[in-house]
Amino acid sequence: MSAKVRLYVEHPLGAGQSVPLDRDQAHYLFGVMRLTVGAQVALFNGQDGEWTCDVAEAGKRAGLLTCVEQAKPLQTPPDLWLMFAPIKKARTDFIVEKATEMGAAKILPVQTEFTNSERIRQDRLQAHAVEAAEQCGGTYVPEVQELQKLARVLDHWPQDRQLMFCDEAEVGNALALAADTHRSAPWAILIGPEGGFSDGERKRLHGFAQSHVVSLGPRILRADTAAVAALTLWQTALGDW
Amino acid sequence: MSAKVRLYVEHPLGAGQSVPLDRDQAHYLFGVMRLTVGAQVALFNGQDGEWTCDVAEAGKRAGLLTCVEQAKPLQTPPDLWLMFAPIKKARTDFIVEKATEMGAAKILPVQTEFTNSERIRQDRLQAHAVEAAEQCGGTYVPEVQELQKLARVLDHWPQDRQLMFCDEAEVGNALALAADTHRSAPWAILIGPEGGFSDGERKRLHGFAQSHVVSLGPRILRADTAAVAALTLWQTALGDW
């Protein structure tokens, strides 16, 4: 990776395209990073890959970049959802950051029966996903959804989407087996909440035809650790690692 | 896991054994958690497993517990070192916490040529390992070593210890192959520093007979994410998962 500044923008990118910067972006590039006209910046928008751009105008509150050439094509991650029950603020932020680095396509905060947190700041979490994508060299930003009740998500579960269900009460790993039959299917990972699943939730999840139960070892993992461990197992067995 | 308070103590544990509490522990159990005489606490010391203990005396600055029965035998993790270059404070704390949860036996902060941080607070990191062991239900606390130069660690490398070397410049995974021939060997995982390895370090590590190069996917992972991902791969291929 070059040491170049990487920035996510919500603007089309293409040869010769001009990209206006908003106030925060101009402040970051010209105030914090001290870039001047002629400097190069890497831009991506989640759709057109990564583009090398020149600084054409640099102001305190605005700026303009010009796209020169595509440096990387768009690399979309596998069609994988990460579902987790929000926990304390800093650790929820970490889960979103890590899910982005590890290559989840969509992030679904879900409220289980034993979830303590009843609210999330979706906009703040989405901004964390953007920052993580800028940092990890990715060209794709996963969408962070609003908090939903797990029961409701399961009510509308897509029939073809397989579910890797991480239950600390279980042993064994059904993933290797599932990898043979469901390699090209869409998937989701569900991380257990800190208070564990309720008996009703566990029963329902075990009854799901799409469920594949996976144990994450003999120690109890915090939710943020469990998210990275589960994503590693999935990416190695079925994903793009 | 029961909701019982778990506490690490530096004192022998065994049937009928009395365990005195220091001021911080007494404050936590009786001030914060509001336990009274007769309440049950889970103690472990990294050697004698987990013991269920009764509160015999509860004071503001001291207290006494009595061991009743062993609840879990000692579960030592596999003989696995986690080596990493310290980064920003919060993320270094996270790496120690996660290495404990994931079951590393020893944690070695190493200074590489491109490591920015030249000091660590070993005592603070060791306290994080203790807290993580209390939290994750483990009966073992990994030792956190003082910061050492990577070159010096490699100079004295034990001949039988295999090395899982996580290099973002590589592709492929030599671990499955190594699992057959080195299953019962002691191991170490080396996570690349945020600035990458120097050419000299990379050359030396590739030349090591004990080295097994492993890629952690197509995106660039932060060091704390890489630590959990690497530990997951190792524990699944060679460890106690």
Interface residues (C-beta under 8 A of the other chain):
Chain A: M1 Q75 F94 E97 K98 E101 M102 G103 Q135 C136 G137 G138 N173 S215 L216 G217 P218 R219 I220 L221 R222 T225 V228 A229 L231 T232 L233 Q235 T236 G239 D240 W241
Chain B: M1 Q75 F94 E97 K98 E101 M102 G103 Q135 C136 G137 G138 N173 S215 L216 G217 P218 R219 I220 L221 R222 T225 V228 A229 L231 T232 L233 Q235 T236 G239 D240 W241
